[in-house]
Amino acid sequence: MDVLYRRERATVAEVLADLPDELSYSTVRAQLRVLEQKRHVRHQEEGLRYQYLPVVPRGEARRSALRHVVDTFFSGSGERAAAALIGGEAVRLSKEELDRLAQRIEQARQERNQ
């Protein structure tokens, strides 16, 4: 999806060329078909090729993917997911990032109290 959002439209070969992992053409084509069945992308025929285009806005896809991760790995708990991110070894948040998160938490707290 990231390739399609960045390019706005792409063939299977173009998606494949932009991916960092070495995948086969048939694997990418199959994944695009699955995304199309789920109505995340659609295709337009251009000559002998299909051009794939994202259907779901990027922000909506991001929220959906995050909700899926939180539900799958953190039993639906945003608190557990945030704690894993903040305390995780794989991600090191800078002081500035932690400060911005603290501001967002305070803003959310104030909005809830209104």
C-alpha positions as a Markdown table, in Angstrom:
| # | Residue | x | y | z |
|---|---|---|---|---|
| 1 | Met | 0.0 | 0.0 | 0.0 |
| 2 | Asp | 2.8 | 2.4 | 0.8 |
| 3 | Val | 4.1 | 2.1 | -2.8 |
| 4 | Leu | 0.6 | 2.8 | -4.2 |
| 5 | Tyr | 0.2 | 5.8 | -1.8 |
| 6 | Arg | 3.6 | 7.2 | -2.8 |
| 7 | Arg | 3.1 | 6.6 | -6.6 |
| 8 | Glu | -0.7 | 7.1 | -6.6 |
| 9 | Arg | -0.9 | 4.3 | -9.2 |
| 10 | Ala | 1.4 | 1.5 | -10.2 |
| 11 | Thr | 1.7 | -1.8 | -12.1 |
| 12 | Val | 2.7 | -5.0 | -10.4 |
| 13 | Ala | 6.2 | -4.5 | -11.8 |
| 14 | Glu | 6.5 | -1.0 | -10.5 |
| 15 | Val | 5.3 | -2.1 | -7.0 |
| 16 | Leu | 7.8 | -4.9 | -7.1 |
| 17 | Ala | 10.7 | -2.6 | -8.1 |
| 18 | Asp | 9.9 | -0.3 | -5.2 |
| 19 | Leu | 9.8 | -3.0 | -2.5 |
| 20 | Pro | 12.9 | -3.5 | -0.4 |
| 21 | Asp | 12.4 | -7.3 | 0.0 |
| 22 | Glu | 13.0 | -9.7 | -2.9 |
| 23 | Leu | 9.6 | -11.0 | -3.7 |
| 24 | Ser | 8.3 | -12.7 | -6.8 |
| 25 | Tyr | 6.1 | -11.1 | -9.4 |
| 26 | Ser | 3.3 | -13.6 | -8.7 |
| 27 | Thr | 3.5 | -12.9 | -4.9 |
| 28 | Val | 3.0 | -9.2 | -5.4 |
| 29 | Arg | 0.3 | -9.7 | -8.0 |
| 30 | Ala | -1.5 | -12.1 | -5.5 |
| 31 | Gln | -1.2 | -9.6 | -2.7 |
| 32 | Leu | -2.6 | -6.8 | -4.9 |
| 33 | Arg | -5.6 | -9.1 | -5.8 |
| 34 | Val | -6.2 | -9.7 | -2.1 |
| 35 | Leu | -6.1 | -6.0 | -1.4 |
| 36 | Glu | -8.5 | -5.5 | -4.3 |
| 37 | Gln | -10.9 | -8.1 | -2.9 |
| 38 | Lys | -10.8 | -6.3 | 0.5 |
| 39 | Arg | -11.6 | -3.1 | -1.4 |
| 40 | His | -8.4 | -1.4 | -0.4 |
| 41 | Val | -7.2 | -0.9 | -4.0 |
| 42 | Arg | -8.8 | -1.1 | -7.5 |
| 43 | His | -7.3 | -1.5 | -10.9 |
| 44 | Gln | -7.7 | 0.1 | -14.3 |
| 45 | Glu | -6.7 | -1.7 | -17.5 |
| 46 | Glu | -4.1 | 0.2 | -19.5 |
| 47 | Gly | -3.2 | -1.9 | -22.6 |
| 48 | Leu | -2.1 | -5.3 | -21.4 |
| 49 | Arg | -1.3 | -4.1 | -17.9 |
| 50 | Tyr | -3.3 | -3.3 | -14.8 |
| 51 | Gln | -2.6 | -0.1 | -13.0 |
| 52 | Tyr | -3.5 | -0.4 | -9.3 |
| 53 | Leu | -4.8 | 2.6 | -7.3 |
| 54 | Pro | -5.4 | 3.0 | -3.6 |
| 55 | Val | -9.1 | 3.3 | -2.7 |
| 56 | Val | -8.9 | 3.8 | 1.1 |
| 57 | Pro | -7.4 | 7.2 | 2.2 |
| 58 | Arg | -4.0 | 6.8 | 3.8 |
| 59 | Gly | -5.1 | 8.0 | 7.2 |
| 60 | Glu | -8.0 | 5.6 | 7.3 |
| 61 | Ala | -5.7 | 2.7 | 6.3 |
| 62 | Arg | -3.2 | 3.7 | 9.0 |
| 63 | Arg | -5.9 | 3.8 | 11.7 |
| 64 | Ser | -7.3 | 0.4 | 10.5 |
| 65 | Ala | -3.9 | -1.2 | 10.5 |
| 66 | Leu | -3.1 | 0.2 | 14.0 |
| 67 | Arg | -6.4 | -0.9 | 15.3 |
| 68 | His | -5.6 | -4.4 | 14.0 |
| 69 | Val | -2.2 | -4.5 | 15.6 |
| 70 | Val | -3.6 | -3.3 | 18.9 |
| 71 | Asp | -6.4 | -5.8 | 18.8 |
| 72 | Thr | -4.2 | -8.7 | 17.7 |
| 73 | Phe | -1.1 | -8.2 | 19.9 |
| 74 | Phe | -2.3 | -6.1 | 22.8 |
| 75 | Ser | -5.8 | -7.5 | 23.5 |
| 76 | Gly | -7.3 | -4.2 | 22.3 |
| 77 | Ser | -5.5 | -2.2 | 24.9 |
| 78 | Gly | -4.1 | 1.1 | 23.6 |
| 79 | Glu | -2.4 | 1.5 | 26.9 |
| 80 | Arg | -0.5 | -1.7 | 26.5 |
| 81 | Ala | 0.5 | -0.8 | 22.9 |
| 82 | Ala | 1.7 | 2.7 | 24.0 |
| 83 | Ala | 3.6 | 1.1 | 26.9 |
| 84 | Ala | 5.3 | -1.3 | 24.5 |
| 85 | Leu | 6.3 | 1.5 | 22.2 |
| 86 | Ile | 7.6 | 3.8 | 24.9 |
| 87 | Gly | 9.5 | 1.0 | 26.8 |
| 88 | Gly | 10.5 | -1.1 | 23.8 |
| 89 | Glu | 14.0 | -1.9 | 23.0 |
| 90 | Ala | 13.4 | -1.8 | 19.2 |
| 91 | Val | 12.2 | 1.8 | 19.4 |
| 92 | Arg | 14.1 | 4.5 | 21.1 |
| 93 | Leu | 12.0 | 7.7 | 21.5 |
| 94 | Ser | 13.9 | 11.0 | 21.8 |
| 95 | Lys | 13.2 | 13.4 | 24.6 |
| 96 | Glu | 11.4 | 15.6 | 22.1 |
| 97 | Glu | 9.2 | 12.8 | 20.9 |
| 98 | Leu | 8.3 | 11.9 | 24.5 |
| 99 | Asp | 7.5 | 15.5 | 25.2 |
| 100 | Arg | 5.2 | 15.7 | 22.2 |
| 101 | Leu | 3.5 | 12.4 | 23.4 |
| 102 | Ala | 3.0 | 13.9 | 26.9 |
| 103 | Gln | 1.4 | 17.0 | 25.3 |
| 104 | Arg | -1.0 | 14.8 | 23.2 |
| 105 | Ile | -1.9 | 12.8 | 26.3 |
| 106 | Glu | -2.6 | 16.0 | 28.2 |
| 107 | Gln | -4.7 | 17.4 | 25.3 |
| 108 | Ala | -6.7 | 14.1 | 25.2 |
| 109 | Arg | -7.2 | 14.3 | 28.9 |
| 110 | Gln | -8.5 | 17.9 | 28.7 |
| 111 | Glu | -10.9 | 17.0 | 25.8 |
| 112 | Arg | -12.3 | 14.1 | 27.7 |
| 113 | Asn | -13.1 | 16.4 | 30.7 |
| 114 | Gln | -15.0 | 19.0 | 28.6 |
